[in-house]
Amino acid sequence: MPIKKNQKKPVSRRIAAAPRNKKTVKKTAAVPAFVRVPATRAMPAPKSRYAMYVYLGIILFFVSAAFYIYGRSYSILKPKAGNNANNVEIVDVAMINMSGMSAAQRVVLAGEYFVSGREKLLAGNITGAVLDLTISIEANPTDAVTHIYRGEAYLQVGDIAMAMADFNRSIELDDGNPVAWYDRALTHIRNEDFQAAISDLDTALERNAMRRSDVLSDRDIHARRGQLHLWTRNFTAAANDYTAAIVASVSDPFADDFAGRAEAYTNLGAFAPAISDYLSAITIISEKIQVAPTTEEREIMSRNAMSYFERSAALNVVTSDFIAARTDLESALTIALALQDADAVSRLRNLLTNEETWQQ
């Protein structure tokens, strides 16, 4: 699913899903279950000794139940050997006996563990996220959004089978949610089943037109599908998808979309528009690099720009515009020097020194 602008990125791909029903989600901070007693907070103060005993009994019941839930829940996961905290093995253990809970109590429990699991997922605590989201699903197994979030957590730790199962279940519960279809497409990509991924992205685009997602844009879907069309060498479809992505994000363009379309154009032999797209990608980078929040992001953008200058130079050589090719290579060299990339500097200087070889 895509990450919105300025949103902190999790470990892997952007983590996002449709917002939950506000009636069932309690907006509280993620705190241990045993300090939350939601069923008693709205109760009036006791007016008699008998009422006080009843009130105290109810509190003790919920506190003891919460301790039981909290203690049992952490038996679901155990770390595998190694130092990676996110490298977990899911243990098939019955977590919580909820047979004695009312429907309202299960909804409250599911909502609180969903909020906690979502926060842990966004913070990169994948083990804790899977745990909390599993408890939420056990309390409310028909909630499609919780399955999406847990599927995304499984995807991050590379458990493709479990991720696929969650996305399949989410689609069964809510066929109209475009995020579930998009996330399942990402899972197909991990399995290198590109045609199945394209099919799911087709459906995600249709569902997004019928029920617009707050966290998934048409641009995200078109750009991802364009990438898959490149990989499957359907260059005309790739160019069309990247064009749609560019149109959908005209107010906030993405350099990757122009670079992707440039690659499609190159393979179609449309060199002039490909050169134009590479220069557009470089222009976007030059504007966005000024406000990039981290040094790492600025370096990634700089390396992309260097690569696009080199590709543009190669296309200018093909079209015999050697002056433009030299200008592009000199620009790429300037970036390589700034990055202190010795290999790139050596390669680019060699190309510029032996200009007569690529002019023949």
Backbone torsions as a table, in degrees:
resi	resn	phi	psi	omega
1	MET	NA	147.8	-173.6
2	PRO	-79.7	157.9	173.5
3	ILE	-100.6	137.9	-178.3
4	LYS	-73.1	162.2	-179.5
5	LYS	-58.7	136.5	177.9
6	ASN	69.5	4.4	177.3
7	GLN	-84.4	138.8	179.9
8	LYS	-61.6	132.7	-176.8
9	LYS	-84.3	136.9	171.6
10	PRO	-77.0	-171.1	-173.8
11	VAL	-60.2	-44.0	-179.2
12	SER	-118.9	-134.4	-171.6
13	ARG	-62.1	162.1	-179.7
14	ARG	-54.7	132.8	-177.4
15	ILE	-107.8	118.8	-176.3
16	ALA	-158.3	150.1	174.8
17	ALA	-157.5	170.0	-176.5
18	ALA	-64.4	148.3	-179.7
19	PRO	-64.7	149.6	179.5
20	ARG	-79.3	162.3	176.1
21	ASN	-63.4	120.3	-174.7
22	LYS	-63.4	-20.9	-178.9
23	LYS	-73.3	-23.1	-174.7
24	THR	-110.6	-2.5	-179.5
25	VAL	-112.1	122.6	178.3
26	LYS	-92.1	118.0	-174.0
27	LYS	-78.2	82.6	178.6
28	THR	-125.3	160.5	177.1
29	ALA	-71.5	155.2	-179.5
30	ALA	-77.4	103.7	179.4
31	VAL	-127.5	160.4	-178.9
32	PRO	-55.5	144.1	-174.2
33	ALA	-60.9	-30.3	-172.4
34	PHE	-74.2	-7.4	175.4
35	VAL	-99.8	1.5	179.8
36	ARG	-107.9	124.6	177.2
37	VAL	-130.2	68.3	-171.0
38	PRO	-62.5	-29.2	-175.3
39	ALA	-72.9	-15.1	-176.3
40	THR	-107.2	-11.2	-173.7
41	ARG	-67.6	-29.9	-177.6
42	ALA	-89.6	1.1	-177.0
43	MET	-75.5	144.3	178.7
44	PRO	-71.3	160.1	178.5
45	ALA	-65.4	144.8	-179.0
46	PRO	-64.2	142.0	-178.3
47	LYS	-108.9	-1.9	179.9
48	SER	-151.9	167.0	178.5
49	ARG	-60.5	-41.2	179.8
50	TYR	-63.5	-44.8	179.4
51	ALA	-62.8	-35.4	179.6
52	MET	-64.6	-42.3	178.1
53	TYR	-63.3	-42.1	178.3
54	VAL	-61.4	-44.9	-179.8
55	TYR	-60.3	-45.4	180.0
56	LEU	-64.8	-38.1	179.2
57	GLY	-63.8	-40.8	179.0
58	ILE	-64.0	-42.9	179.3
59	ILE	-60.3	-46.9	-179.2
60	LEU	-62.1	-37.3	180.0
61	PHE	-62.4	-47.6	-177.0
62	PHE	-70.1	-36.8	178.4
63	VAL	-64.7	-45.7	179.7
64	SER	-64.7	-38.6	178.3
65	ALA	-65.1	-39.5	179.7
66	ALA	-66.1	-41.0	176.3
67	PHE	-60.3	-39.7	-180.0
68	TYR	-64.5	-45.9	179.7
69	ILE	-62.9	-45.7	-177.2
70	TYR	-63.9	-41.0	180.0
71	GLY	-69.6	-43.8	-178.2
72	ARG	-69.1	-35.0	-172.2
73	SER	-62.5	-34.2	-174.6
74	TYR	-80.2	6.3	172.6
75	SER	-89.2	-3.1	-177.2
76	ILE	-75.3	-28.4	-176.8
77	LEU	-121.0	145.6	169.9
78	LYS	-141.5	141.7	-177.7
79	PRO	-71.0	145.0	171.5
80	LYS	-78.5	171.4	177.4
81	ALA	-64.1	139.9	-179.8
82	GLY	125.3	175.1	-175.4
83	ASN	-98.4	-2.5	-178.0
84	ASN	-81.7	113.5	-176.8
85	ALA	-65.7	-23.8	-179.5
86	ASN	-89.3	-2.4	179.4
87	ASN	-85.9	91.6	-170.0
88	VAL	-119.9	156.3	174.5
89	GLU	-114.7	129.7	-179.7
90	ILE	-83.7	123.7	-178.0
91	VAL	-97.6	130.3	-177.3
92	ASP	-80.4	84.3	-177.8
93	VAL	-126.7	135.6	173.9
94	ALA	-64.8	122.4	-169.4
95	MET	-83.7	-59.1	-171.9
96	ILE	-135.9	134.2	173.8
97	ASN	-86.5	103.3	-176.5
98	MET	-104.0	13.0	-175.2
99	SER	-62.9	-27.5	-179.5
100	GLY	-89.8	0.1	-177.6
101	MET	-87.6	147.4	174.5
102	SER	-78.2	166.9	178.7
103	ALA	-60.6	-39.6	-179.3
104	ALA	-65.2	-40.1	179.3
105	GLN	-65.3	-38.4	179.2
106	ARG	-66.5	-37.4	178.4
107	VAL	-64.0	-43.9	179.4
108	VAL	-63.5	-45.0	179.4
109	LEU	-61.3	-45.2	180.0
110	ALA	-62.0	-43.5	-178.6
111	GLY	-63.9	-42.1	-177.9
112	GLU	-68.9	-42.4	179.5
113	TYR	-71.4	-28.7	174.7
114	PHE	-63.5	-49.1	-179.5
115	VAL	-59.6	-44.7	179.6
116	SER	-63.5	-44.1	-179.3
117	GLY	-65.0	-40.2	179.2
118	ARG	-63.8	-42.6	179.9
119	GLU	-64.2	-40.6	178.9
120	LYS	-66.3	-37.7	178.9
121	LEU	-63.1	-46.2	179.8
122	LEU	-66.3	-27.2	179.2
123	ALA	-85.4	-4.5	179.1
124	GLY	89.5	6.3	176.8
125	ASN	-88.5	81.7	-171.5
126	ILE	-69.9	-39.6	179.4
127	THR	-59.3	-49.8	179.2
128	GLY	-64.4	-34.9	179.9
129	ALA	-65.0	-47.1	179.2
130	VAL	-60.3	-41.9	179.4
131	LEU	-59.4	-55.0	-175.7
132	ASP	-65.7	-40.1	-179.3
133	LEU	-68.8	-31.1	176.5
134	THR	-67.9	-40.6	175.9
135	ILE	-62.3	-42.4	179.1
136	SER	-61.1	-41.3	-179.9
137	ILE	-68.0	-37.4	177.8
138	GLU	-63.9	-36.0	179.0
139	ALA	-74.9	-33.7	-179.0
140	ASN	-140.8	80.1	-172.0
141	PRO	-69.4	-9.6	-177.2
142	THR	-100.0	12.7	179.2
143	ASP	-87.5	111.6	-174.9
144	ALA	-68.4	-36.3	-175.5
145	VAL	-66.6	-37.9	179.0
146	THR	-63.6	-37.6	176.3
147	HIS	-63.1	-37.0	178.1
148	ILE	-61.9	-47.9	-178.6
149	TYR	-63.8	-43.0	-179.9
150	ARG	-67.4	-36.6	175.8
151	GLY	-60.2	-39.4	178.1
152	GLU	-65.9	-36.7	177.0
153	ALA	-65.2	-46.2	177.7
154	TYR	-60.0	-38.0	-179.6
155	LEU	-62.5	-36.3	-179.0
156	GLN	-67.9	-32.0	179.3
157	VAL	-93.5	5.8	174.8
158	GLY	81.2	14.5	176.7
159	ASP	-88.6	82.7	-172.6
160	ILE	-65.0	-39.8	-177.3
161	ALA	-63.3	-44.3	180.0
162	MET	-68.6	-38.1	177.6
163	ALA	-62.5	-45.8	179.6
164	MET	-60.7	-41.3	179.5
165	ALA	-61.6	-40.6	-179.9
166	ASP	-68.6	-42.0	179.9
167	PHE	-68.3	-37.1	175.8
168	ASN	-61.7	-43.5	-179.7
169	ARG	-66.0	-39.3	178.9
170	SER	-62.0	-41.3	179.2
171	ILE	-66.6	-37.5	176.5
172	GLU	-61.7	-38.8	-177.8
173	LEU	-78.8	-33.1	-176.9
174	ASP	-148.8	87.3	-177.5
175	ASP	-64.8	-18.9	-174.5
176	GLY	-90.6	0.1	-178.6
177	ASN	-84.7	112.6	-177.1
178	PRO	-66.1	-26.1	-177.8
179	VAL	-65.4	-38.8	179.1
180	ALA	-61.9	-42.5	179.0
181	TRP	-66.7	-40.4	179.3
182	TYR	-64.1	-46.4	-178.6
183	ASP	-66.0	-36.3	177.0
184	ARG	-66.5	-34.1	175.4
185	ALA	-60.3	-41.0	177.8
186	LEU	-62.1	-35.3	178.8
187	THR	-69.2	-39.9	175.0
188	HIS	-61.0	-37.2	178.7
189	ILE	-62.6	-41.4	178.0
190	ARG	-62.1	-30.8	176.3
191	ASN	-85.1	1.0	-177.8
192	GLU	59.8	30.4	174.0
193	ASP	-100.4	79.6	-170.0
194	PHE	-69.9	-35.1	179.8
195	GLN	-66.4	-40.2	176.2
196	ALA	-64.3	-37.3	178.3
197	ALA	-65.2	-43.3	178.3
198	ILE	-62.1	-41.1	178.3
199	SER	-60.9	-43.3	178.6
200	ASP	-67.1	-35.2	177.4
201	LEU	-68.6	-34.8	173.9
202	ASP	-57.6	-46.3	-179.1
203	THR	-67.7	-39.6	178.8
204	ALA	-59.2	-39.9	179.2
205	LEU	-65.8	-41.0	177.8
206	GLU	-64.2	-45.2	-179.0
207	ARG	-66.5	-34.7	-179.8
208	ASN	-69.1	-26.5	176.2
209	ALA	-73.1	-32.5	-178.5
210	MET	-85.4	-34.1	-178.1
211	ARG	-142.2	89.5	-171.8
212	ARG	-61.1	128.4	178.3
213	SER	-86.6	145.4	177.4
214	ASP	-79.6	-14.8	-173.1
215	VAL	-121.0	-0.5	-179.6
216	LEU	-133.5	119.5	-177.2
217	SER	-101.2	161.4	174.4
218	ASP	-60.5	-33.8	178.3
219	ARG	-59.8	-44.0	179.7
220	ASP	-57.3	-44.1	-176.4
221	ILE	-69.3	-46.2	179.9
222	HIS	-62.5	-42.5	-178.8
223	ALA	-64.4	-42.2	179.0
224	ARG	-66.3	-41.0	179.7
225	ARG	-68.6	-36.4	176.0
226	GLY	-60.8	-41.0	177.6
227	GLN	-61.0	-42.7	179.3
228	LEU	-65.8	-37.6	177.5
229	HIS	-64.8	-35.0	174.2
230	LEU	-62.3	-46.0	-177.7
231	TRP	-64.0	-33.2	179.8
232	THR	-93.3	7.6	174.2
233	ARG	64.1	29.7	172.3
234	ASN	-97.7	79.3	-167.4
235	PHE	-71.3	-32.1	177.5
236	THR	-65.4	-45.5	178.4
237	ALA	-64.4	-37.0	178.6
238	ALA	-63.4	-46.5	179.2
239	ALA	-60.1	-40.2	179.4
240	ASN	-65.7	-42.1	180.0
241	ASP	-66.4	-43.3	179.3
242	TYR	-65.8	-34.0	175.7
243	THR	-63.2	-42.9	177.8
244	ALA	-63.8	-38.5	178.1
245	ALA	-64.9	-39.3	179.2
246	ILE	-65.7	-42.6	178.9
247	VAL	-64.9	-39.3	-177.1
248	ALA	-70.7	-18.2	-177.7
249	SER	-124.0	35.4	-174.4
250	VAL	-62.0	-30.7	-178.9
251	SER	-80.6	-17.5	178.7
252	ASP	-145.5	75.0	-171.6
253	PRO	-69.4	157.3	178.9
254	PHE	-114.7	130.5	179.4
255	ALA	-62.2	-35.5	-179.0
256	ASP	-59.9	-33.7	-179.0
257	ASP	-67.2	-42.9	178.6
258	PHE	-68.5	-39.6	179.2
259	ALA	-66.2	-38.5	177.8
260	GLY	-64.5	-43.0	178.4
261	ARG	-67.1	-35.3	177.1
262	ALA	-61.0	-40.1	178.1
263	GLU	-64.6	-41.5	178.0
264	ALA	-63.4	-45.6	178.8
265	TYR	-60.4	-40.7	-179.9
266	THR	-59.2	-45.1	180.0
267	ASN	-69.7	-20.7	176.8
268	LEU	-89.7	-2.7	-180.0
269	GLY	81.7	11.2	179.0
270	ALA	-92.8	78.2	-170.0
271	PHE	-72.0	-39.6	-178.2
272	ALA	-61.6	-51.2	177.5
273	PRO	-65.2	-28.6	177.1
274	ALA	-65.0	-44.7	177.4
275	ILE	-60.3	-43.1	179.6
276	SER	-60.4	-41.0	-179.8
277	ASP	-67.8	-38.1	177.0
278	TYR	-62.9	-39.9	178.6
279	LEU	-68.0	-34.8	175.7
280	SER	-64.5	-41.3	178.3
281	ALA	-61.8	-42.0	179.5
282	ILE	-64.8	-39.5	178.7
283	THR	-62.4	-43.3	179.0
284	ILE	-62.1	-42.8	179.1
285	ILE	-62.9	-42.6	-178.6
286	SER	-61.5	-28.2	178.4
287	GLU	-82.4	-41.4	-174.9
288	LYS	-80.7	-23.5	-177.8
289	ILE	-66.2	-24.6	-179.5
290	GLN	-67.8	-26.2	-177.0
291	VAL	-113.4	11.1	178.5
292	ALA	-63.1	132.9	-172.7
293	PRO	-74.6	-22.0	-175.9
294	THR	-130.5	157.3	176.4
295	THR	-63.4	-37.7	-180.0
296	GLU	-60.4	-44.1	179.5
297	GLU	-65.6	-39.2	178.7
298	ARG	-65.1	-37.4	178.6
299	GLU	-66.9	-42.3	177.9
300	ILE	-60.4	-45.5	178.5
301	MET	-61.1	-41.4	-179.3
302	SER	-63.7	-42.2	179.0
303	ARG	-65.5	-37.9	176.2
304	ASN	-62.6	-44.5	179.7
305	ALA	-61.7	-41.6	178.2
306	MET	-60.0	-43.1	179.1
307	SER	-63.7	-41.1	-179.1
308	TYR	-67.6	-35.4	175.8
309	PHE	-62.9	-41.5	180.0
310	GLU	-65.5	-41.8	179.2
311	ARG	-66.0	-39.8	177.1
312	SER	-63.1	-40.9	178.6
313	ALA	-60.6	-42.4	180.0
314	ALA	-62.0	-40.6	179.2
315	LEU	-69.6	-35.3	176.5
316	ASN	-65.8	-32.9	175.2
317	VAL	-65.4	-42.9	179.5
318	VAL	-59.6	-38.4	-179.3
319	THR	-90.2	8.9	176.3
320	SER	65.5	23.0	174.7
321	ASP	-95.5	79.1	-171.6
322	PHE	-71.8	-29.1	177.7
323	ILE	-65.4	-45.9	178.2
324	ALA	-64.5	-37.3	179.3
325	ALA	-62.8	-44.4	177.9
326	ARG	-62.9	-41.8	178.8
327	THR	-60.3	-42.4	179.0
328	ASP	-63.7	-43.5	-179.6
329	LEU	-65.9	-38.2	177.4
330	GLU	-64.4	-37.8	177.2
331	SER	-66.1	-41.4	177.4
332	ALA	-63.1	-39.5	178.8
333	LEU	-63.7	-40.3	178.6
334	THR	-58.3	-42.8	179.4
335	ILE	-67.9	-42.0	179.8
336	ALA	-60.8	-40.3	177.3
337	LEU	-64.1	-41.4	179.0
338	ALA	-64.1	-35.4	179.8
339	LEU	-81.8	-8.5	-176.3
340	GLN	56.4	42.0	179.0
341	ASP	-93.2	96.7	-173.1
342	ALA	-62.0	-40.9	-178.7
343	ASP	-63.9	-45.2	-179.8
344	ALA	-65.7	-40.6	178.9
345	VAL	-60.2	-45.9	-179.4
346	SER	-62.8	-43.8	-178.7
347	ARG	-64.2	-46.0	-176.6
348	LEU	-69.5	-38.9	177.9
349	ARG	-64.8	-37.6	178.6
350	ASN	-63.8	-41.2	178.6
351	LEU	-64.0	-42.8	-178.9
352	LEU	-69.7	-34.7	179.9
353	THR	-69.8	-35.0	-177.8
354	ASN	-106.0	48.0	-176.5
355	GLU	-59.2	-33.1	-176.8
356	GLU	-64.7	-23.1	-178.3
357	THR	-71.7	-35.4	179.2
358	TRP	-94.6	3.1	173.1
359	GLN	-94.3	-8.9	-177.6
360	GLN	-78.0	NA	NA
